[in-house]
């Protein structure tokens, strides 16, 4: 024989299985906001010595 036949399920077995499914899957999990799923961090740490020069500073000094 290549397959087995399952025993017949009674109404009580079916009701118990339905109750177990309802208990386990009866409510949806709490909603997770998209903002809570993303973490942002700077790619590099700010370097005060490198950021001291301002590329547009000449506009203020010479055009103002």
N, C-alpha and C positions, 0 to 999 in steps of 0.2 A: 504494500500500500504506500503510495507516494505522499499522502497528506493525512492529517488526523482530523477527525470531526470534533468540534467543540461541543461540550454538553449544552443542552438547552438552558437559556437563562430564564429565570422566573421573574415575575413582576417585582418581587421584593429586591432581587439582585439589581434590576434595572433602576429602581427607585433609589437604592443605596448609591449606585454609581452616579446617578444624576445629582444626588445630594452632595456627594464628594466633589463633583465637578463644580457645582454652584459655590461650595465653600472655598474651593481653591481659586476659581476663575470668575467668581460672581461680581467682583468690582475691579475696575481698572486701577492701576497704580497712580500715584499722584503725578500730576503733570510737571515736567521739568522745563523751565524756561530756557530758551536758546542762550541767553546771556550767562546762565549758570554752567553751560557746557564748554565754554571757551575760556582759556586762560591766556592772558597777554603778558608779555615781559619784553623788556628792551633787548635787542640783539646784542648790544655791547653796553658796557657801563659808560656813563658820561665822563669825558676826560676834560677837566677844566683848562688844562694847558693847551690842548688842541682847539677847544672851542672859544678861546680868548679872542681870536681874530674874527671880525665880522666882515663878511665879504662886501656888504653894502655900506660900510661905514664911510667910505669916500664920498658917497652921495650927500651925506649929512655935512661933512666938513667942507666940500668944495662947491656944492650946488645950493646950499642953504642960505 
